[in-house]
Amino acid sequence: MKKLVIPFTLVAIIVGLFEQSKSKPNIYILCITIVIFMFGIMKLSAKIPSKRRKKMLSKGDKVSVLDDAIDGIVFEINGSDVTIETTDGFNLTFKSKELIKIASGNEMKFSFNKSQVISEKEVTKPNYINKDKKNKKEIPPPEFDLHIEKLVKNYKGMNNYDILTKQIDTAKYHIEFAIKNRIPKIVFIHGVGEGVLKSDLDFLLGRYDNIIFQDANYQKYGLGATEVYFKQNVK
């Protein structure tokens, strides 16, 4: 397509200049040449950002998601789709335009090799109790605080309806994100209060299939949090 756009644009420029040099230029021809010229410029300039972006990311780069507090390492690149391994150990896929590079893979090689050498020099001591604990250790699930002061900077001008709507919309966004990226478990922190937010959150969760939810760990959250489990469909 680019090979056709360039000659058409050049022809439009030549025809436009030739027509303008006449004593009585044809307005219709001038308008057509201007439209073709502008279309050609737009097509050519539209290709530049995508090529630059592809060159920016490579496997092993440390990246951050623009619209979410998620960091990770580039695991795989497939066209504009980039799969990263997050700091929580999940593999998530984003569009390249949704990511920004924090550090290249070459900048992180030294620290990685250093820790690897140290671990190889350490003498492992037999400790069966610690070994059992390590096997049972799980990656902590992502936590999302739905208190309004955590969602917006200035909420004094918001009424109760606006606050509740913002909280439920935020919860819905994180639920959809977890389903899309096959995250097995998340935790919503909603507090106790009058129970209005928890009631609406339970109603929202009940509308989804393949979701199980329950009160979160009492020792850690008290009565102010809900655990959400996502049943993963086997493809």
C-alpha positions in Angstrom: 0.0 0.0 0.0 2.8 2.4 0.9 4.4 1.8 -2.6 1.2 3.1 -4.2 0.7 6.0 -1.8 4.0 7.7 -2.6 3.7 7.9 -6.4 0.0 9.1 -6.2 1.1 11.8 -3.7 3.9 12.9 -6.0 1.6 13.0 -9.0 -1.0 15.0 -7.1 1.7 17.6 -6.2 2.9 17.9 -9.8 -0.6 18.2 -11.2 -1.5 20.7 -8.5 1.5 22.9 -9.2 1.0 22.7 -13.0 -2.7 23.6 -12.7 -1.9 26.5 -10.3 0.6 28.0 -12.8 -2.2 28.5 -15.4 -3.8 31.8 -15.7 -7.2 30.3 -15.0 -6.7 27.2 -12.9 -9.4 24.6 -12.5 -10.7 24.8 -9.0 -12.0 21.2 -9.0 -8.7 19.8 -10.1 -6.9 21.8 -7.4 -9.3 20.5 -4.7 -8.8 16.9 -5.8 -5.0 17.2 -5.8 -5.1 18.7 -2.3 -7.3 15.9 -1.0 -5.0 13.3 -2.5 -1.9 15.0 -1.1 -3.4 15.2 2.4 -4.5 11.6 2.3 -1.1 10.5 1.2 0.6 12.4 4.0 -1.7 10.9 6.6 -1.1 7.4 5.3 2.7 7.8 5.4 2.8 9.4 8.8 0.5 6.8 10.3 3.0 4.0 9.7 5.9 5.7 11.6 4.8 5.2 15.2 4.1 1.5 14.9 7.5 0.7 13.5 9.2 2.7 16.2 7.2 1.0 18.9 8.2 -2.4 17.6 11.8 -1.5 17.9 11.4 -0.2 21.4 10.4 -3.6 23.1 12.4 -6.8 23.0 12.3 -10.0 25.0 13.7 -9.5 28.5 12.9 -5.8 28.8 11.4 -4.5 32.0 8.1 -2.7 31.2 5.2 -1.0 33.0 1.5 -0.9 32.0 0.4 2.6 31.2 -3.1 2.4 32.7 -2.5 -0.1 35.6 0.0 -0.4 38.4 1.5 -3.5 36.8 5.2 -4.1 36.1 6.9 -7.1 34.5 9.4 -8.6 32.1 8.7 -9.1 28.4 8.2 -12.9 27.9 7.0 -13.1 24.3 6.3 -10.7 21.4 3.8 -11.7 18.8 3.2 -8.8 16.4 1.5 -6.0 18.4 0.7 -8.4 21.3 3.2 -8.5 24.1 3.1 -11.1 26.8 4.8 -10.1 30.1 5.5 -12.0 33.3 4.4 -9.8 36.2 6.1 -9.3 39.5 3.3 -11.5 41.0 4.2 -14.4 38.6 1.3 -14.1 36.2 1.6 -14.1 32.4 -0.5 -11.3 31.0 -0.9 -10.1 27.3 -1.1 -6.5 26.3 -0.9 -4.4 23.2 2.5 -2.9 22.7 1.0 0.6 22.8 -0.2 -0.1 26.4 3.3 -0.7 27.6 6.3 1.5 28.4 9.9 0.2 28.7 11.5 0.9 32.1 14.8 -0.9 31.4 16.3 -3.1 28.7 17.2 -6.7 29.1 20.9 -5.9 28.8 20.7 -3.5 31.8 19.4 -6.3 34.0 21.8 -9.0 33.1 24.5 -8.1 35.6 22.2 -8.2 38.7 20.7 -11.5 37.5 24.1 -13.1 37.0 25.3 -11.8 40.3 22.5 -13.3 42.3 22.8 -16.6 40.3 26.5 -16.8 41.3 25.7 -16.1 45.0 23.0 -18.8 45.0 25.4 -21.4 43.5 28.0 -20.7 46.2 25.6 -21.1 49.0 25.6 -24.5 50.7 22.1 -25.8 51.1 21.4 -27.0 54.7 18.8 -29.8 55.2 15.8 -28.4 56.8 12.7 -30.5 56.1 10.3 -28.1 58.0 11.4 -25.1 55.7 11.1 -27.3 52.6 7.5 -28.1 53.4 6.7 -24.4 54.0 8.2 -23.4 50.7 6.1 -26.0 48.8 3.0 -24.7 50.4 3.8 -21.0 49.7 1.5 -19.4 47.3 1.8 -16.2 45.3 -0.4 -13.6 47.0 -3.4 -12.5 44.9 -3.8 -8.9 43.7 -5.6 -6.7 46.2 -7.9 -3.8 45.1 -9.0 -1.2 47.7 -12.4 0.1 46.9 -12.4 2.9 49.5 -13.2 6.1 47.6 -10.2 7.9 48.9 -8.0 5.3 47.2 -9.8 5.8 43.8 -10.1 9.5 43.4 -8.0 12.4 44.7 -10.9 14.8 45.5 -14.2 13.2 46.4 -15.7 15.9 48.5 -18.0 17.1 45.7 -19.4 13.6 45.1 -22.7 12.4 46.5 -23.3 8.9 47.8 -24.6 7.7 44.5 -21.6 8.9 42.6 -19.2 7.3 45.1 -20.9 4.0 45.0 -21.1 4.0 41.2 -17.3 4.8 41.0 -16.6 1.9 43.4 -18.7 -0.7 41.5 -17.3 0.4 38.1 -13.8 0.0 39.5 -14.7 -3.5 40.8 -16.2 -4.4 37.4 -13.1 -3.3 35.6 -10.8 -5.5 37.7 -13.2 -8.5 37.4 -13.2 -8.2 33.6 -9.4 -7.8 33.5 -8.9 -10.9 35.7 -11.3 -13.0 33.4 -9.5 -11.8 30.3 -6.0 -12.5 31.6 -7.0 -15.8 33.4 -6.0 -14.5 36.9 -7.2 -17.2 39.3 -7.9 -15.1 42.4 -8.3 -11.4 43.5 -9.3 -9.7 46.7 -11.6 -6.6 47.0 -11.1 -4.5 50.2 -14.4 -2.7 50.9 -14.5 -2.2 54.6 -17.4 -2.8 56.9 -19.4 0.5 57.2 -23.1 0.1 56.6 -22.7 -2.8 54.2 -24.0 -1.0 51.1 -20.9 -1.4 49.1 -20.5 -5.1 50.1 -24.1 -5.8 49.2 -23.8 -4.2 45.7 -20.4 -5.9 45.2 -22.0 -9.3 46.0 -24.8 -8.6 43.5 -22.3 -7.7 40.8 -20.2 -10.9 41.4 -23.4 -13.0 41.4 -24.1 -11.9 37.8 -20.9 -13.7 36.5 -20.7 -17.4 35.7 -17.6 -19.3 36.8 -17.0 -17.1 39.8 -16.9 -18.1 43.4 -16.6 -15.4 46.1 -16.5 -15.5 49.9 -15.3 -13.4 52.9 -11.5 -13.0 52.8 -9.1 -14.2 55.6 -10.5 -12.8 58.8 -7.1 -12.6 60.5 -5.7 -10.4 57.7 -8.7 -8.4 56.6 -11.4 -8.7 59.3 -14.9 -8.5 57.9 -13.9 -5.9 55.3 -12.8 -7.9 52.3 -14.0 -10.4 49.7 -12.0 -13.1 48.0 -13.0 -13.8 44.3 -12.0 -17.1 42.6 -12.2 -17.5 38.8 -12.9 -21.0 37.4 -10.5 -21.4 34.5 -12.1 -23.0 31.4 -9.9 -25.7 29.9 -9.4 -24.9 26.2 
